[in-house]
Amino acid sequence: MRGDGRRGDDFLARFAVAVLATWRVSHLVAKEDGPGDVVVGLRARLGDSWAGALMDCLGCTSIWVAAPLSGFVAREPRERVPTWLALSGAAMLLE
């Protein structure tokens, strides 16, 4: 923690940015066509495969999108799993 007590403020700012990023990327992958129909084309090519199924579900996509972002938010290793789940949950609340 910093001596000026701003650790919590930094965490909240990083968390808010990561929530918005999680929602945005998850929504793009699961619900949108994407620029030049790239995303919808990829979903069509993946079809009924396990990867295609992940791209059809915003909740499923948000889990995987939030995983790397949890490292951006959480500074302590013990905070990463709850932060990961919280990012996905917050993205679902935005949806």
C-alpha positions in Angstrom: 0.0 0.0 0.0 1.2 3.5 -0.7 1.7 5.9 2.2 -1.0 8.2 0.8 -3.8 5.6 1.1 -4.6 5.6 -2.7 -4.2 1.8 -3.2 -8.0 1.4 -3.0 -8.7 4.2 -5.5 -6.2 2.7 -8.0 -7.9 -0.7 -7.6 -11.3 0.7 -8.2 -10.2 2.6 -11.3 -8.5 -0.5 -12.7 -11.6 -2.6 -11.8 -14.0 -0.2 -13.6 -11.9 -0.1 -16.7 -11.5 -3.9 -16.8 -15.3 -4.3 -16.3 -16.0 -2.1 -19.2 -13.4 -3.9 -21.3 -14.7 -7.3 -20.3 -18.2 -6.3 -21.3 -17.2 -4.7 -24.6 -15.0 -7.5 -25.9 -17.5 -10.2 -24.7 -20.4 -8.4 -26.3 -18.5 -8.0 -29.5 -17.6 -11.7 -29.7 -21.0 -13.1 -28.7 -23.5 -10.6 -30.0 -22.1 -8.4 -32.8 -21.1 -8.9 -36.4 -17.8 -7.0 -35.9 -16.1 -4.7 -38.3 -16.4 -6.1 -41.8 -18.4 -9.0 -40.5 -15.2 -10.6 -39.2 -16.7 -11.8 -35.9 -19.9 -13.2 -37.4 -17.8 -15.0 -40.1 -15.6 -16.5 -37.4 -18.6 -17.7 -35.4 -20.1 -19.3 -38.6 -16.8 -21.1 -39.4 -16.5 -22.4 -35.8 -20.1 -23.6 -36.0 -21.1 -26.1 -33.3 -17.6 -26.8 -32.1 -16.7 -26.1 -28.5 -15.1 -22.8 -29.5 -18.2 -21.8 -31.5 -20.3 -22.5 -28.5 -18.2 -20.2 -26.4 -18.6 -17.4 -28.9 -22.4 -17.7 -28.8 -22.7 -17.2 -25.0 -21.9 -13.8 -23.6 -21.6 -15.2 -20.1 -19.1 -17.9 -21.3 -17.1 -15.4 -23.3 -16.9 -13.0 -20.4 -15.3 -15.7 -18.2 -12.4 -16.1 -20.7 -12.1 -12.4 -21.5 -12.0 -11.5 -17.8 -9.2 -14.0 -17.0 -6.3 -12.0 -18.4 -7.8 -8.7 -17.3 -7.8 -9.9 -13.7 -4.0 -9.6 -13.8 -4.3 -6.0 -14.7 -6.6 -5.3 -11.8 -5.3 -7.5 -9.0 -1.8 -6.8 -7.7 -1.7 -9.7 -5.2 -1.9 -13.3 -6.5 -4.5 -14.2 -4.0 -6.8 -11.5 -5.4 -6.7 -12.8 -9.0 -9.4 -15.5 -8.9 -12.1 -13.5 -7.0 -11.3 -10.5 -9.3 -11.6 -12.7 -12.4 -15.0 -13.9 -11.3 -16.1 -10.4 -10.2 -15.1 -8.9 -13.6 -17.2 -11.5 -15.4 -20.1 -11.0 -13.0 -20.0 -7.3 -13.4 -20.0 -7.6 -17.2 -23.1 -9.8 -16.9 -24.8 -7.2 -14.7 -24.1 -4.5 -17.4 -25.6 -6.8 -20.0 
